[in-house]
Structures are given as structure tokens and as C-alpha cells.
């Protein structure tokens, strides 16, 4: 009887440890998922646009810009945080259709209010480009 009780307790402890490790693994994989912060269709000129960030459920440490359908030349980017801080990102990059670029944000995790970007479409395609902003915690 004592042996059965010991086996039961050991089985219970092993099951609890495995369950806790699975929960931790699931939590870390969720934190690495990308959340779409906003999108914008760009014009055919030298211009700047603002993507208001509507995702307010968390803070982000990394941004990813994805360009769909057309080409744009990105010159710079300004991230404005909810607390009023700003971070300028020198992103000089020529995006082709269906390309992306990832940048790390400096400082502590902060909620993003908006992303302003300056671009031109001198090497434009016949379609307007759509820029998507994504964030990862």
C-alpha cells in the first residue's frame, strides 16, 4: 500500500512539472508572435504618412515593416510612444513588392502611439504600395 501511495505522489509531481513546463513554453511562444499595428496605402510621390497604432494591448521591442504590391524608397521613420517619447529610425531602404525589414526599438518596452514614415516612389511600379507595420514583444 505504501508503494502505491509513493508511486501516486511521484506520478502526480512529474505530471505537475511537465504541465508547468508546457505552460511556460506556450507563454514564451506567444510573446514572440508578431501583432499587426496598422497599414497604409502610399501615394506616388515624395511624401510622409502616419500609421496610427490601434493595437494597445502591449508593449513592443521590435518593429517589422512589410511592403506589399508596389515599390517604395523609405528614407526615415519616427516612432512616437504613448508617454510622449520619440525614436527616430534611420531606415534608408528600398522596398520591393512583398519585402520586409525588421528594426529593434531602443529603451524599455513602451506602447506605440503612431509611426510616421517618409518615402518616395521614384522607382515605382504600376501599383500603389501598401506598407504594414508589425510589432513583437
N, C-alpha and C positions, 0 to 999 in steps of 0.2 A: 504494500500500500504506500509506504514511504517512497519507493522508487517511482511509482506512478505520479505522485504529487510533485516530486522533483522534476520529472520529465515534463509535466504540465507547466510548471513555472518556467523552466528553461525554454520551452516552446513559445510560451507567451512573451518572454523577454526578447527572443530572437525575432518574433513577428512584429513586436513594437519597434525594435531598432530598424528593421527593413522598411517598415511603413514610414518612419521618420525620415530615413534617407531618401525615399521616393518623394516625399513631400518637399524636401529641400531641393532636390534635383528639378522638380516641376517648377518651383518658385524661381530658381535661377534661370531656367529656360524662358519663362515668361518675361523676366526683366530684360532679356536680350532681344526680344521681338521689336520690330520697327512699328511705330504708330504714325499714320498719316496725319500731318499737321495742317496741310492745306494745298491747294493747287491754283494755278493762274495761267490763262492763255496770254502769250506775249504778243506785242504788236510787231510790225515790220520795220521798226525804226530804232534809232538810238533813244533809249527810254529808261525809266526806272519804274518799278511796280512794287506793291506791298502785298504780302500774303499775311492776312490776319490769322493768327493761330487760334483755332477753335477747340483744340484738344487741351483741356485744363486739368486733366486728372493726374498729372505727374510732372516730374522734372526730367530734364534730358541732359546727357553728356556728349552726345554725338548727333550730328545732322547729316542727312543724305539728300542730295539734290538729284532728281531724276528728270531728264528731258525726254519727252515723247513727241513723235510726229514731225518735228522740224529741227532746224539747227539754230543755236544762238551762241554768241560770244559773251560770256559772263565776265564783267570787269571787277565788281566788288559786291560785297554783301554786308548788311548791318543787321545784327540780331538785337532786338530790344526785349528786355526781360520785364516781367510784371513788377519788379521792385524798382524799375527805372534805369537800371544798369544797361549798358550797351556794349556789344563786342563787334568790332569790325573784322570781317574776314576777307583777306586778300585772296580772292578765288580765281583770278585770271585763268579762265579755262574755256576752251572751245568745245561746246557740247554738240555732238551729232545726234540725230534722232535715235532714241532708245539708248542713251548713255547715262551714266551717273557718276557722281563724285561724293565722297564722304569726307567730312571735316569734324575734328574734335572741338568741343567748346571748352573754354578756359574757366577756371574757378569752380565754385561749388555748384551742385545741381540747382538750377533755377527754372522757374516756369517761364516759358517763352510767350510773349505777347504778340509780337509780329516779326516778320522777316522782310527787310527791304533789299532789293537787288537791282543793280544797274547792269544793262546789257545792250548789245546791238545785234542786228541780224544782217550784217553786210554780206555774209556768205550764206544767205538764207536759202531755204528750199521753197518749194511752191506751197507748202503747208505751214500754217502758224504752229509754233511750238507750244507745248504745254509743259510747264515746269511744276513738279511736285516736290514738296518738302516733307521729309520724314524725320522722325526723332527716335532715338534709342536711349533708354535709361542707363 
